[in-house]
Amino acid sequence: MTENLTERPIVVLGGLGKVGRRLVPALRDGGHPVRVASRSSEQHFDWLDTATWAPALEGARAVYVVYLQNLFSPEAAVRLRSLGELALSLGVERVVLQSARGWPEAYPAEVAVRSSGAPWTILRPAWFFQNFSEALLVHPLVAGEVRLPTGDGREAFVDAQDVAEAAARVLTEDGHTGRLYELTGPRLLTFGDAVAEIAAGTGHDFRFSTQSAEEFAAEMRAAGVPEPYRYMDTEEFARMESSLFAQVHSGANGYLTDAVERILGRAPRDFADYVRETAATGVWDKQPS
């Protein structure tokens, strides 16, 4: 049953990110008022400035939390517990944390939210399809080659739109408090498989090659920290990305769940659909001269 949230807004922290900018319209389309809170939005929110937290959460019914800094840093658990305690004191009835699937280093941050006293739900999405078109992997892909330390490890890539729609349900429907959902797509793919599907769908000569963890970390340090991760220094960012890819390489992520279907009542979107629709936008067509 969907609750009536028309009088109290849902706060979306990280509302300009891959999930957030899809979650906000999904909530509004459902008739729910939304307050986007970030460093660059009208409602200012900064993880490093606790004075901005209460104004962002005041009067809210629920809050969607994306911690844009390093989720496995010691500071993450401290700040997330404090935010949960603040949300509880302000009468926020739901705190939904976006974590990451197959990333044990993030679990202390989840425990911090769960132990804060606030009613919680945790979403652990797999790697987003959109990382190939909106984030870390788009530039090397368009340049012709993606190099990662993932080996033959398989990942259950998921569409950020499915994650956003699942988040909207969790934020506005009964029955999700105290639950943890691992959100995956319908197929297991290696990163090489994913690049090959994009190459076939675009007709471009995109290639994938594996590299050592040491080579990858060195390249990350040389490239520096991209937006929106400027909270982190270069070494911290390199460690975070290396940790994520190490989980893929280990095979720990090589399984599917039915969480998207249980929440949304439909199968998750397939990677092939994403490739077809994204290829039509031309984002992968800018070839180097």
C-alpha positions as CSV (number, residue, x, y, z in Angstrom):
1,M,0.0,0.0,0.0
2,T,1.4,3.4,-0.9
3,E,1.2,5.9,1.9
4,N,0.1,9.5,1.5
5,L,3.2,11.5,1.5
6,T,1.7,14.6,0.0
7,E,2.3,16.8,3.0
8,R,5.9,15.9,3.9
9,P,8.7,15.7,1.4
10,I,11.1,12.9,0.6
11,V,14.6,14.2,0.8
12,V,17.1,12.8,-1.8
13,L,20.7,13.2,-0.8
14,G,22.8,12.9,-3.9
15,G,19.9,13.9,-6.1
16,L,22.2,14.7,-9.0
17,G,23.9,11.3,-9.2
18,K,23.1,8.4,-11.5
19,V,20.3,7.1,-9.3
20,G,19.2,10.3,-7.7
21,R,18.5,12.2,-10.9
22,R,16.2,9.2,-11.9
23,L,14.7,8.8,-8.5
24,V,13.5,12.4,-8.2
25,P,11.2,12.3,-11.3
26,A,10.0,8.8,-10.4
27,L,8.9,10.1,-7.0
28,R,7.3,13.3,-8.5
29,D,5.5,11.3,-11.1
30,G,4.0,9.3,-8.3
31,G,2.7,12.6,-6.7
32,H,5.3,12.8,-3.9
33,P,7.0,16.1,-3.0
34,V,10.7,15.9,-3.2
35,R,13.5,18.0,-1.7
36,V,16.9,17.5,-3.4
37,A,19.8,18.3,-1.1
38,S,23.4,18.5,-2.2
39,R,26.3,20.8,-2.3
40,S,25.1,22.4,-5.5
41,S,21.3,22.3,-5.1
42,E,19.0,25.0,-3.7
43,Q,18.8,23.0,-0.4
44,H,22.4,22.9,0.5
45,F,23.8,19.7,2.1
46,D,27.4,19.0,2.7
47,W,28.6,15.8,4.4
48,L,31.6,17.8,5.8
49,D,29.4,20.5,7.3
50,T,27.0,19.1,9.9
51,A,25.3,22.5,10.2
52,T,23.7,21.8,6.8
53,W,22.2,18.5,7.9
54,A,19.2,19.5,10.0
55,P,17.8,22.2,7.6
56,A,17.9,19.5,4.8
57,L,16.0,16.9,6.9
58,E,13.6,19.2,8.8
59,G,10.0,18.2,8.1
60,A,10.9,15.3,5.9
61,R,8.9,12.0,5.9
62,A,11.8,9.9,4.4
63,V,15.3,10.3,3.2
64,Y,17.3,8.6,0.5
65,V,21.0,8.6,1.4
66,V,23.9,8.3,-1.0
67,Y,27.3,8.8,0.6
68,L,29.4,10.3,-2.1
69,Q,32.6,10.0,-0.2
70,N,34.4,6.7,0.3
71,L,31.8,4.4,1.8
72,F,34.3,2.2,3.4
73,S,36.3,4.9,5.2
74,P,36.0,5.1,9.0
75,E,34.4,8.5,8.7
76,A,31.5,7.1,6.7
77,A,30.2,5.0,9.5
78,V,30.5,7.8,12.0
79,R,28.7,10.3,9.7
80,L,26.0,7.9,8.7
81,R,25.2,6.9,12.2
82,S,25.0,10.6,13.2
83,L,22.7,11.3,10.2
84,G,20.5,8.4,11.2
85,E,20.3,9.6,14.8
86,L,19.4,13.1,13.6
87,A,16.8,11.8,11.2
88,L,15.2,9.9,14.1
89,S,15.2,12.9,16.3
90,L,13.5,15.0,13.6
91,G,10.7,12.5,13.0
92,V,11.9,11.1,9.7
93,E,10.2,7.8,9.3
94,R,12.4,6.1,6.7
95,V,16.1,6.2,6.0
96,V,17.0,4.3,2.8
97,L,20.8,3.9,2.3
98,Q,22.3,3.2,-1.2
99,S,25.2,0.9,-0.5
100,A,27.0,-1.4,-2.9
101,R,26.7,-5.1,-3.7
102,G,29.6,-7.4,-3.1
103,W,31.7,-4.8,-1.2
104,P,32.3,-6.0,2.4
105,E,34.3,-2.8,3.1
106,A,31.0,-0.9,3.0
107,Y,29.2,-3.0,5.5
108,P,30.3,-1.0,8.6
109,A,28.6,2.0,7.1
110,E,25.4,-0.1,6.7
111,V,25.7,-1.3,10.3
112,A,26.0,2.4,11.4
113,V,22.7,3.2,9.8
114,R,21.0,0.1,11.2
115,S,22.2,0.9,14.7
116,S,21.2,4.6,14.6
117,G,17.7,3.8,15.8
118,A,16.1,5.2,12.6
119,P,13.8,2.9,10.6
120,W,16.1,1.7,7.8
121,T,16.2,-0.1,4.4
122,I,19.4,-0.8,2.6
123,L,19.8,-1.2,-1.2
124,R,22.9,-2.9,-2.5
125,P,22.9,-2.4,-6.3
126,A,25.3,-4.2,-8.6
127,W,27.4,-2.3,-11.1
128,F,25.3,0.1,-13.1
129,F,24.9,-0.2,-16.8
130,Q,25.4,3.5,-16.9
131,N,29.0,3.3,-15.8
132,F,29.7,2.6,-19.4
133,S,28.0,5.8,-20.6
134,E,28.0,8.3,-17.8
135,A,30.9,7.6,-15.5
136,L,34.3,6.1,-15.1
137,L,34.3,3.8,-18.2
138,V,32.9,6.1,-20.9
139,H,36.1,7.9,-21.8
140,P,38.3,4.8,-22.2
141,L,35.5,3.1,-24.0
142,V,35.2,5.9,-26.6
143,A,38.9,6.0,-26.9
144,G,38.8,2.4,-28.0
145,E,39.9,0.2,-25.1
146,V,38.7,-0.5,-21.5
147,R,41.5,-1.9,-19.3
148,L,40.4,-3.3,-15.9
149,P,41.7,-5.8,-13.3
150,T,38.5,-7.8,-13.4
151,G,39.8,-10.9,-15.3
152,D,37.0,-13.3,-16.1
153,G,34.9,-12.3,-13.0
154,R,31.2,-12.0,-13.8
155,E,29.0,-9.2,-12.6
156,A,25.2,-8.9,-12.5
157,F,25.0,-5.4,-14.1
158,V,21.8,-3.5,-13.2
159,D,20.1,-0.5,-14.8
160,A,20.2,2.7,-12.7
161,Q,16.6,3.3,-13.7
162,D,15.6,0.0,-12.1
163,V,17.4,1.0,-9.0
164,A,15.7,4.4,-8.9
165,E,12.2,2.8,-9.4
166,A,12.9,0.3,-6.7
167,A,14.1,3.1,-4.4
168,A,10.9,5.0,-5.1
169,R,8.8,2.0,-4.0
170,V,10.9,1.4,-0.9
171,L,10.5,5.0,0.1
172,T,6.8,5.2,-0.4
173,E,5.3,1.7,0.3
174,D,4.9,-0.4,3.4
175,G,6.8,-3.6,4.1
176,H,10.4,-2.6,3.4
177,T,11.6,-1.3,6.8
178,G,14.4,-3.4,8.2
179,R,15.1,-5.1,4.9
180,L,18.2,-5.3,2.8
181,Y,17.9,-5.8,-1.0
182,E,20.6,-6.7,-3.4
183,L,19.6,-5.3,-6.8
184,T,20.9,-7.1,-9.9
185,G,20.1,-7.3,-13.6
186,P,18.9,-10.5,-15.3
187,R,22.2,-11.8,-16.7
188,L,25.8,-12.3,-15.5
189,L,28.4,-10.7,-17.8
190,T,32.1,-10.2,-17.6
191,F,33.3,-6.7,-18.3
192,G,34.7,-8.0,-21.5
193,D,31.3,-9.4,-22.4
194,A,29.7,-6.0,-21.7
195,V,32.3,-4.2,-23.9
196,A,31.8,-6.7,-26.7
197,E,28.0,-6.1,-26.6
198,I,28.5,-2.4,-26.8
199,A,30.9,-2.8,-29.7
200,A,28.4,-5.0,-31.6
201,G,25.6,-2.6,-30.9
202,T,27.5,0.4,-32.1
203,G,29.6,-1.1,-34.8
204,H,32.7,0.5,-33.2
205,D,36.0,-1.3,-32.5
206,F,35.8,-1.2,-28.7
207,R,38.1,-3.7,-27.0
208,F,38.6,-4.9,-23.4
209,S,41.8,-6.1,-21.9
210,T,42.6,-7.2,-18.4
211,Q,45.4,-5.8,-16.3
212,S,47.0,-6.3,-12.9
213,A,45.6,-4.6,-9.8
214,E,48.9,-2.8,-9.5
215,E,48.7,-1.5,-13.0
216,F,45.2,-0.3,-12.5
217,A,45.9,1.5,-9.2
218,A,48.9,3.3,-10.9
219,E,46.7,4.4,-13.7
220,M,44.1,5.7,-11.3
221,R,46.7,7.7,-9.4
222,A,48.0,9.2,-12.6
223,A,44.5,10.2,-13.8
224,G,43.4,11.9,-10.6
225,V,40.0,12.1,-9.0
226,P,37.0,12.8,-11.2
227,E,33.8,14.6,-10.2
228,P,31.8,13.9,-8.1
229,Y,34.4,12.2,-6.0
230,R,36.5,15.3,-5.2
231,Y,35.9,14.8,-1.5
232,M,38.5,12.0,-1.7
233,D,42.2,12.4,-2.3
234,T,43.8,10.5,-5.2
235,E,45.2,7.6,-3.1
236,E,41.8,7.0,-1.4
237,F,40.0,7.0,-4.7
238,A,42.4,4.5,-6.2
239,R,42.0,2.2,-3.2
240,M,38.2,2.4,-3.4
241,E,38.1,1.6,-7.1
242,S,40.7,-1.2,-6.8
243,S,38.7,-2.7,-4.0
244,L,35.5,-2.7,-6.1
245,F,37.1,-4.4,-9.1
246,A,38.9,-6.9,-6.8
247,Q,35.5,-8.2,-5.7
248,V,34.5,-8.7,-9.4
249,H,37.8,-10.5,-10.1
250,S,37.3,-12.8,-7.2
251,G,34.0,-14.1,-8.5
252,A,32.2,-13.0,-5.4
253,N,29.6,-11.1,-7.5
254,G,28.8,-14.0,-9.8
255,Y,25.2,-14.5,-8.8
256,L,21.7,-13.0,-9.5
257,T,18.9,-12.0,-7.2
258,D,15.2,-11.5,-7.7
259,A,15.0,-8.4,-5.6
260,V,14.1,-6.0,-8.5
261,E,11.3,-8.3,-9.6
262,R,10.0,-8.6,-6.0
263,I,9.9,-4.9,-5.5
264,L,8.7,-3.8,-8.9
265,G,6.6,-6.8,-10.0
266,R,8.5,-7.1,-13.3
267,A,11.8,-8.4,-14.5
268,P,14.9,-6.1,-14.5
269,R,15.9,-4.5,-17.7
270,D,18.5,-6.4,-19.8
271,F,21.9,-5.0,-20.8
272,A,21.0,-5.4,-24.5
273,D,18.1,-3.0,-24.1
274,Y,20.4,-0.5,-22.5
275,V,23.0,-0.8,-25.3
276,R,20.4,-0.4,-28.0
277,E,18.8,2.8,-26.4
278,T,22.1,4.3,-25.4
279,A,23.8,3.7,-28.8
280,A,20.9,5.7,-30.3
281,T,22.0,8.8,-28.2
282,G,25.4,8.9,-29.9
283,V,27.3,9.0,-26.6
284,W,29.7,6.3,-27.8
285,D,30.2,7.8,-31.3
286,K,32.9,10.4,-30.6
287,Q,35.9,8.7,-32.0
288,P,39.4,10.1,-31.5
289,S,40.8,11.9,-34.5
